[in-house]
């Protein structure tokens, strides 16, 4: 009788396991689940649409899933800066630059954050650091410093 009971359970449960309805997944990412890369991409798209709070959430998700992701830290800093959250933005840029010290975009955005905070001398320090790395970004930061405020479309 026990053999028939066990056999019945196996016959009923087997299709569930074969269809993926039971057992543990082979990896930690479920199909369709957000990955650090997909959250970063979402953040970039939200930033392009100037949806700053949504971009912040996406970039924050990416950094939480993959802490060593300087591009996501830079994106997070940019989204925060564009919302006027300068203190948090500085922390995000610091992390991006800790991971990649000569990251031109992070240096430029950090300089813009300093301009937004009314700290032009700190912005000029970043400009000097940026000039040998990327002339185009250095020109943009120089214009931002001269204007005395970050361009809201960048």
Backbone as JSON, one array per atom type, in Angstrom:
{
  "sequence": "XXXXXXXXXXXXXXXXXXXXXXXXXXXXXXXXXXXXXXXXXXXXXXXXXXXXXXXXXXXXXXXXXXXXXXXXXXXXXXXXXXXXXXXXXXXXXXXXXXXXXXXXXXXXXXXXXXXXXXXXXXXXXXXXXXXXXXXXXXXXXXXXXXXXXXXXXX",
  "N": [[0.82, -1.18, 0.0], [1.93, 1.28, 0.8], [3.84, 1.63, -1.18], [2.27, 2.03, -3.46], [1.13, 4.49, -2.74], [3.38, 6.23, -2.61], [4.21, 6.0, -5.27], [2.01, 7.16, -6.55], [2.21, 9.81, -5.66], [4.65, 10.55, -6.82], [3.98, 10.33, -9.53], [2.04, 12.32, -9.76], [3.44, 14.63, -8.96], [5.66, 14.77, -10.69], [5.13, 16.02, -13.29], [4.9, 18.68, -12.46], [7.47, 19.38, -11.56], [8.91, 18.99, -13.91], [7.85, 21.0, -15.51], [8.8, 23.2, -14.32], [7.51, 24.0, -12.08], [8.18, 23.3, -9.54], [10.73, 22.75, -7.06], [14.02, 24.22, -6.66], [15.14, 27.22, -8.27], [17.72, 27.28, -10.79], [19.48, 29.41, -10.75], [19.84, 32.55, -9.0], [18.39, 34.52, -10.18], [15.28, 35.15, -11.31], [13.36, 34.38, -14.24], [12.8, 37.24, -16.17], [13.28, 38.87, -14.03], [14.59, 41.85, -12.55], [17.85, 42.9, -13.3], [21.12, 44.09, -12.29], [22.19, 45.38, -14.57], [19.9, 45.77, -16.17], [18.43, 47.47, -14.54], [20.15, 49.64, -14.45], [20.09, 50.42, -17.15], [17.4, 51.12, -17.31], [17.47, 53.3, -15.57], [19.08, 55.06, -17.07], [17.4, 55.53, -19.26], [15.24, 56.74, -17.94], [16.52, 59.02, -16.99], [17.17, 60.3, -19.4], [14.63, 61.03, -20.12], [14.21, 62.91, -18.27], [13.08, 62.14, -15.87], [13.63, 62.27, -12.94], [13.3, 61.29, -10.24], [12.43, 58.68, -10.68], [14.6, 57.73, -12.12], [16.52, 57.9, -10.13], [15.62, 55.87, -8.35], [15.93, 53.59, -9.98], [18.74, 53.61, -10.52], [19.67, 53.42, -7.91], [18.71, 50.89, -7.2], [20.3, 49.35, -8.95], [22.87, 49.84, -7.86], [22.57, 48.71, -5.37], [22.21, 46.04, -5.97], [24.56, 45.48, -7.32], [27.21, 46.51, -5.9], [29.77, 47.32, -6.8], [29.8, 49.14, -9.21], [30.5, 51.53, -10.97], [29.36, 53.16, -13.0], [26.63, 53.1, -12.44], [26.64, 54.29, -9.9], [27.49, 56.84, -10.63], [25.34, 57.58, -12.27], [23.33, 57.58, -10.34], [24.25, 59.67, -8.7], [23.97, 61.79, -10.53], [21.16, 61.82, -10.97], [20.31, 62.47, -8.41], [21.57, 64.97, -8.07], [20.23, 66.45, -10.01], [17.82, 66.71, -8.81], [18.35, 68.43, -6.84], [19.42, 67.35, -4.56], [22.02, 67.64, -3.24], [23.93, 66.88, -1.23], [23.59, 64.08, -0.98], [24.15, 63.44, -3.6], [26.89, 64.08, -3.79], [27.98, 62.02, -2.23], [27.36, 59.78, -3.79], [28.83, 60.35, -6.15], [31.39, 60.36, -5.02], [31.66, 57.65, -4.4], [31.54, 56.5, -6.98], [33.89, 57.61, -8.01], [35.74, 56.6, -6.25], [35.77, 53.99, -7.02], [36.49, 54.23, -9.7], [38.86, 56.24, -10.28], [39.62, 58.13, -12.34], [37.29, 58.91, -13.77], [35.74, 60.54, -16.15], [33.05, 61.59, -16.6], [31.9, 61.42, -14.05], [33.54, 63.16, -12.63], [32.99, 65.56, -13.94], [30.21, 65.85, -13.39], [30.33, 65.96, -10.62], [31.66, 68.39, -10.32], [29.62, 70.05, -11.35], [27.71, 69.66, -9.37], [28.97, 70.91, -7.22], [28.9, 73.54, -8.18], [26.13, 73.97, -8.12], [25.82, 73.94, -5.39], [26.91, 76.28, -4.67], [29.67, 76.39, -4.5], [32.07, 77.36, -6.03], [34.91, 77.27, -6.09], [35.56, 74.64, -5.4], [34.4, 73.42, -7.58], [36.05, 74.38, -9.61], [38.39, 73.07, -8.94], [37.71, 70.48, -9.65], [37.4, 70.92, -12.36], [40.05, 71.42, -13.17], [41.09, 68.92, -12.71], [39.66, 67.49, -14.59], [40.29, 68.5, -17.14], [42.7, 67.33, -18.41], [41.67, 64.85, -18.97], [39.25, 64.87, -20.47], [38.46, 67.02, -22.81], [36.08, 68.06, -23.95], [34.05, 67.61, -22.01], [35.23, 69.1, -20.01], [35.04, 71.68, -21.08], [32.28, 71.99, -20.99], [31.82, 71.89, -18.21], [33.25, 74.16, -17.51], [31.68, 76.17, -18.7], [29.4, 75.84, -17.13], [30.35, 76.6, -14.62], [30.94, 79.29, -15.17], [28.36, 80.22, -15.67], [27.26, 79.95, -13.22], [25.39, 78.18, -12.3], [24.03, 74.86, -12.6], [23.15, 73.46, -15.77], [19.83, 72.73, -16.38], [19.1, 70.8, -18.24], [21.08, 68.96, -18.54]],
  "CA": [[0.0, 0.0, 0.0], [2.83, 2.44, 0.83], [4.48, 1.74, -2.49], [1.3, 2.66, -4.35], [0.99, 5.88, -2.31], [4.58, 6.94, -3.06], [4.15, 6.02, -6.72], [0.99, 8.14, -6.92], [2.78, 11.14, -5.41], [5.67, 10.78, -7.85], [3.32, 10.54, -10.82], [1.35, 13.61, -9.73], [4.41, 15.71, -8.8], [6.65, 14.8, -11.77], [4.89, 17.07, -14.29], [5.14, 20.0, -11.88], [8.91, 19.63, -11.57], [9.35, 19.07, -15.31], [7.39, 22.28, -16.06], [9.41, 24.29, -13.56], [6.61, 24.4, -11.01], [8.68, 22.9, -8.23], [12.18, 22.73, -6.92], [14.69, 25.52, -6.59], [15.69, 27.67, -9.55], [19.14, 27.0, -10.94], [20.22, 30.58, -10.33], [19.07, 33.42, -8.12], [17.62, 35.45, -10.98], [14.09, 34.57, -11.92], [13.13, 34.93, -15.58], [12.11, 38.53, -16.15], [13.65, 39.66, -12.85], [15.5, 42.96, -12.83], [19.27, 42.69, -13.04], [21.79, 45.4, -12.16], [22.31, 46.0, -15.89], [18.59, 46.23, -16.64], [18.05, 48.62, -13.72], [20.98, 50.74, -14.92], [19.53, 50.83, -18.43], [16.16, 51.82, -16.99], [17.86, 54.59, -15.02], [19.54, 55.91, -18.18], [16.22, 55.94, -20.01], [14.48, 57.7, -17.11], [17.29, 60.26, -16.96], [16.98, 60.94, -20.71], [13.28, 61.6, -20.1], [14.23, 63.83, -17.13], [12.26, 61.58, -14.79], [14.74, 62.15, -12.01], [13.05, 60.42, -9.08], [12.4, 57.31, -11.18], [16.0, 57.39, -12.43], [17.18, 57.67, -8.83], [15.23, 54.54, -7.85], [16.56, 52.57, -10.83], [20.18, 53.57, -10.27], [19.88, 52.93, -6.54], [18.53, 49.44, -7.29], [21.49, 48.78, -9.6], [24.0, 49.88, -6.94], [22.33, 47.77, -4.28], [22.41, 44.69, -6.5], [25.98, 45.36, -7.66], [27.87, 47.68, -5.3], [30.93, 47.74, -7.59], [29.19, 49.51, -10.49], [30.72, 52.98, -10.96], [28.43, 53.85, -13.88], [25.37, 53.25, -11.72], [26.85, 55.29, -8.85], [27.51, 58.13, -11.3], [23.96, 57.87, -12.65], [22.61, 57.92, -9.11], [24.65, 61.03, -8.34], [23.37, 62.74, -11.48], [19.72, 61.91, -10.69], [20.18, 63.2, -7.14], [21.97, 66.36, -8.33], [19.18, 67.11, -10.78], [16.71, 66.96, -7.89], [18.82, 69.35, -5.82], [19.87, 66.59, -3.38], [23.47, 67.73, -3.46], [24.7, 66.1, -0.25], [23.53, 62.67, -1.38], [24.84, 63.34, -4.89], [28.34, 64.05, -3.53], [28.33, 60.68, -1.75], [27.32, 58.86, -4.93], [30.0, 60.63, -6.99], [32.58, 59.89, -4.3], [31.75, 56.2, -4.56], [31.91, 56.24, -8.37], [35.3, 57.98, -8.19], [36.55, 55.65, -5.46], [35.87, 52.78, -7.84], [37.19, 54.59, -10.94], [39.34, 57.59, -9.97], [39.7, 59.03, -13.49], [36.03, 58.75, -14.48], [35.47, 61.92, -16.56], [31.67, 62.01, -16.4], [31.67, 61.61, -12.61], [34.26, 64.37, -12.24], [32.23, 66.7, -14.46], [28.97, 65.98, -12.62], [30.71, 66.42, -9.28], [31.88, 69.83, -10.46], [28.31, 70.69, -11.48], [27.07, 69.65, -8.05], [29.6, 71.98, -6.45], [28.35, 74.81, -8.67], [24.78, 74.05, -7.57], [25.92, 74.17, -3.95], [27.55, 77.57, -4.43], [31.07, 76.15, -4.15], [32.8, 77.43, -7.31], [36.32, 76.88, -5.97], [35.6, 73.17, -5.48], [34.09, 73.1, -8.98], [37.27, 74.66, -10.39], [39.34, 71.99, -8.65], [37.28, 69.36, -10.49], [37.69, 71.32, -13.74], [41.49, 71.19, -13.39], [41.26, 67.46, -12.75], [38.97, 66.98, -15.77], [40.87, 69.0, -18.4], [43.55, 66.38, -19.15], [40.94, 63.6, -19.24], [38.19, 65.02, -21.47], [38.32, 68.44, -23.11], [34.68, 68.42, -24.21], [33.37, 67.7, -20.71], [35.84, 70.22, -19.29], [34.42, 72.89, -21.61], [30.91, 72.06, -20.47], [31.9, 72.26, -16.8], [33.7, 75.55, -17.46], [30.49, 76.99, -18.98], [28.52, 75.75, -15.96], [30.96, 77.44, -13.58], [30.76, 80.69, -15.59], [26.94, 80.54, -15.52], [26.96, 79.94, -11.78], [24.34, 77.2, -11.99], [24.02, 73.75, -13.54], [22.14, 73.48, -16.83], [18.83, 71.73, -15.99], [18.88, 69.78, -19.25], [22.21, 68.02, -18.6]],
  "C": [[0.87, 1.26, 0.0], [3.49, 2.66, -0.52], [3.53, 2.4, -3.47], [1.11, 4.14, -4.01], [2.17, 6.72, -2.8], [4.57, 7.06, -4.57], [3.13, 7.06, -7.2], [1.51, 9.56, -6.74], [3.8, 11.49, -6.49], [5.01, 11.08, -9.19], [2.59, 11.9, -10.88], [2.36, 14.76, -9.71], [5.37, 15.84, -9.98], [6.37, 15.87, -12.81], [5.14, 18.49, -13.74], [6.63, 20.34, -11.9], [9.43, 19.78, -12.99], [8.97, 20.42, -15.92], [7.98, 23.47, -15.32], [8.54, 24.75, -12.42], [7.1, 24.02, -9.64], [10.18, 22.93, -8.22], [12.75, 24.13, -6.94], [15.18, 25.94, -7.96], [17.19, 27.42, -9.59], [20.01, 28.2, -10.58], [19.3, 31.48, -9.52], [18.2, 34.39, -8.9], [16.46, 34.72, -11.64], [13.94, 35.16, -13.31], [12.33, 36.23, -15.47], [12.47, 39.4, -14.96], [14.64, 40.75, -13.26], [16.92, 42.59, -12.43], [19.91, 44.06, -12.82], [21.89, 46.13, -13.51], [20.97, 46.53, -16.38], [18.12, 47.44, -15.83], [18.87, 49.85, -14.13], [20.42, 51.3, -16.23], [18.23, 51.6, -18.22], [16.47, 53.21, -16.44], [18.31, 55.56, -16.11], [18.34, 56.42, -18.97], [15.38, 56.96, -19.24], [15.2, 59.05, -17.05], [17.13, 61.01, -18.29], [15.63, 61.62, -20.79], [13.13, 62.63, -18.98], [13.23, 63.43, -16.04], [13.21, 61.24, -13.65], [14.47, 61.24, -10.82], [12.99, 58.96, -9.5], [13.81, 56.83, -11.54], [16.76, 57.1, -11.14], [16.88, 56.27, -8.32], [15.93, 53.45, -8.66], [18.05, 52.46, -10.57], [20.49, 53.05, -8.87], [19.73, 51.41, -6.5], [19.78, 48.77, -7.87], [22.67, 48.76, -8.64], [23.81, 48.93, -5.76], [22.57, 46.33, -4.74], [23.88, 44.43, -6.86], [26.72, 46.59, -7.13], [29.08, 48.19, -6.09], [30.46, 48.01, -9.02], [29.3, 51.03, -10.61], [29.76, 53.75, -11.88], [27.09, 54.09, -13.19], [25.5, 54.27, -10.6], [26.86, 56.69, -9.46], [26.1, 58.53, -11.72], [23.12, 58.27, -11.45], [22.96, 59.34, -8.68], [24.01, 62.07, -9.24], [21.88, 62.92, -11.2], [19.48, 62.7, -9.4], [20.49, 64.68, -7.34], [20.85, 67.1, -9.04], [17.93, 67.37, -9.95], [17.1, 67.93, -6.77], [19.25, 68.67, -4.53], [21.4, 66.5, -3.42], [24.3, 66.9, -2.48], [24.74, 64.62, -0.61], [24.27, 62.46, -2.7], [26.35, 63.25, -4.7], [28.77, 62.66, -3.08], [28.34, 59.68, -2.89], [28.52, 59.08, -5.86], [31.29, 60.17, -6.33], [32.76, 58.39, -4.47], [32.14, 55.84, -5.99], [33.39, 56.51, -8.58], [36.23, 57.15, -7.33], [36.79, 54.4, -6.3], [36.62, 53.03, -9.14], [37.67, 56.04, -10.81], [39.38, 58.58, -11.13], [38.46, 58.9, -14.38], [35.55, 60.15, -14.89], [34.04, 62.41, -16.28], [31.37, 62.27, -14.92], [32.37, 62.88, -12.11], [33.48, 65.61, -12.71], [30.96, 66.91, -13.65], [29.24, 66.43, -11.19], [30.97, 67.92, -9.29], [30.58, 70.59, -10.58], [27.59, 70.74, -10.14], [27.66, 70.75, -7.17], [29.09, 73.35, -6.89], [26.96, 75.01, -8.07], [24.76, 74.34, -6.08], [26.54, 75.53, -3.63], [29.0, 77.44, -4.01], [31.93, 76.18, -5.42], [34.27, 77.03, -7.22], [36.47, 75.36, -6.04], [35.3, 72.71, -6.91], [35.32, 73.32, -9.86], [38.34, 73.59, -10.15], [39.0, 70.78, -9.52], [37.56, 69.65, -11.96], [39.16, 71.05, -14.06], [41.79, 69.7, -13.5], [40.71, 66.88, -14.06], [39.66, 67.34, -17.08], [41.77, 67.99, -19.11], [42.83, 65.08, -19.54], [39.95, 63.72, -20.39], [37.93, 66.51, -21.7], [36.89, 68.89, -23.31], [33.9, 68.57, -22.89], [33.92, 68.85, -19.88], [35.25, 71.55, -19.77], [33.01, 73.07, -21.07], [30.9, 72.48, -19.0], [32.34, 73.72, -16.67], [32.53, 76.51, -17.73], [29.53, 77.0, -17.79], [29.05, 76.63, -14.83], [30.74, 78.91, -13.91], [29.3, 81.12, -15.4], [26.52, 80.62, -14.05], [25.83, 79.03, -11.38], [24.39, 76.08, -13.01], [22.91, 73.93, -14.57], [21.11, 72.39, -16.5], [18.59, 70.65, -17.03], [20.01, 68.76, -19.33], [22.01, 66.95, -17.6]]
}
